[in-house]
Amino acid sequence: MTTIYFVRHVQAAGNIQRTFQGAIDTDISPQGEIQCQNLTDYFEDVELDKVISSPLRRAVRTGAAIVGGREIPLYTDERIKEISAGVWEGQPIDQLERDYPEAFRTWQSEPWNFAVEGSETMRQVFARCAAAVEDILSQNAGKTLAVVSHGCALRSCIAAALGLPVEGLGQVEWVRNGGVSKLVFAGDQIPGKAEFQGYTGHIDAGTILHGGTFYSRK
């Protein structure tokens, strides 16, 4: 059995400011530092073989927190970095809704068709994330890994890992900063099975994203 913990990076500056960060290389916030410690504690007794992260700083910092003080290799993979969002990058989300109403509706209701001036298409993001997941599984069958990515890219990674097409993105929950989703696989075979998605009990001290009863999920 292969186990992958898919983790969204901790809070970064753009999350506080409610801007569309995209591929901008923002650093983590003071709250993100606290969330890093939460993740170190959460993964403390999880025996990981390696951690694979987006190369953006907010993800690498999160991956390092998952490693903690242990001798676990941390690698980066360009294919799981966040969407390069063109004219949307660095813009306040409220302003995007006003200035690009049609594209914003697509982002929310048909994300697989999303594209704006200068951006990657969502289909391109999904394709690179799906290729990364396939390679990660083929190279690490039988191991336990953590994969650290971003809101949009992580959603694509999880959808691909569940065997969904890009049009199935809406079936995958958005994961909050520091949230964890655990999937298990038969060797390197897709689809995997989700044991849980979007868990934030370690961040929220007793709550789970989208409701439910709190218990330790590892």
Secondary structure as GFF3:
##gff-version 3
##sequence-region A 1 218
A	DSSP	beta_strand	2	8	.	.	.	ID=ss1
A	DSSP	alpha_helix	13	17	.	.	.	ID=ss2
A	DSSP	alpha_helix	30	43	.	.	.	ID=ss3
A	DSSP	beta_strand	50	53	.	.	.	ID=ss4
A	DSSP	alpha_helix	57	67	.	.	.	ID=ss5
A	DSSP	beta_strand	74	76	.	.	.	ID=ss6
A	DSSP	three_ten_helix	78	80	.	.	.	ID=ss7
A	DSSP	three_ten_helix	86	88	.	.	.	ID=ss8
A	DSSP	alpha_helix	93	99	.	.	.	ID=ss9
A	DSSP	alpha_helix	101	109	.	.	.	ID=ss10
A	DSSP	three_ten_helix	111	113	.	.	.	ID=ss11
A	DSSP	alpha_helix	122	139	.	.	.	ID=ss12
A	DSSP	beta_strand	144	149	.	.	.	ID=ss13
A	DSSP	alpha_helix	151	161	.	.	.	ID=ss14
A	DSSP	three_ten_helix	166	171	.	.	.	ID=ss15
A	DSSP	beta_strand	180	185	.	.	.	ID=ss16
A	DSSP	beta_strand	193	199	.	.	.	ID=ss17
A	DSSP	alpha_helix	201	204	.	.	.	ID=ss18
###
